[in-house]
Amino acid sequence: MRATYEAYILVKIKDGSQYVCALNRPPKRPDNLPPASLQEQIRYLATQVIWN
């Protein structure tokens, strides 16, 4: 995700390694716009969410 981070989570794996995951709130969609279509949601997940 690419915005202001809201929370950090420390993830500990059984082998002893640790990772910090950062989460944020997606921008609020204006009330005057219709709900996002499936294609818009897929595009958002592909471009705005960092998958590791």
C-alpha positions as CSV (number, residue, x, y, z in Angstrom):
1,M,0.0,0.0,0.0
2,R,1.2,3.5,-0.7
3,A,-0.1,6.1,1.7
4,T,0.3,7.2,5.3
5,Y,0.8,4.1,7.4
6,E,-1.8,3.6,10.2
7,A,-0.4,0.5,12.0
8,Y,2.7,-1.7,12.2
9,I,2.6,-5.4,13.0
10,L,5.6,-7.4,14.0
11,V,5.4,-10.9,12.6
12,K,7.6,-13.6,14.1
13,I,8.2,-16.8,12.2
14,K,8.9,-20.1,13.9
15,D,12.5,-20.2,12.5
16,G,13.2,-17.0,14.4
17,S,13.0,-14.4,11.6
18,Q,10.9,-11.3,12.1
19,Y,9.1,-9.0,9.7
20,V,7.4,-5.7,10.1
21,C,4.2,-5.3,8.2
22,A,2.7,-1.9,7.7
23,L,-1.1,-1.4,7.2
24,N,-3.0,1.6,6.2
25,R,-6.5,2.6,5.5
26,P,-7.5,2.9,1.8
27,P,-8.7,6.4,0.7
28,K,-12.4,6.9,1.3
29,R,-14.5,6.9,-1.9
30,P,-16.6,10.0,-2.3
31,D,-20.3,9.5,-1.5
32,N,-21.4,10.8,-4.9
33,L,-19.6,8.0,-6.8
34,P,-21.2,4.6,-7.4
35,P,-19.5,1.5,-5.7
36,A,-16.3,0.3,-7.3
37,S,-16.7,-2.3,-10.0
38,L,-14.9,-5.6,-9.8
39,Q,-12.4,-4.4,-12.4
40,E,-11.7,-1.3,-10.4
41,Q,-11.2,-3.3,-7.3
42,I,-8.8,-5.7,-9.1
43,R,-6.8,-2.7,-10.5
44,Y,-6.6,-1.2,-7.0
45,L,-5.2,-4.4,-5.5
46,A,-2.7,-4.8,-8.4
47,T,-1.4,-1.3,-8.3
48,Q,-1.9,0.0,-4.7
49,V,-1.2,-3.0,-2.5
50,I,2.4,-4.3,-2.1
51,W,2.3,-8.1,-2.1
52,N,5.4,-10.0,-0.7
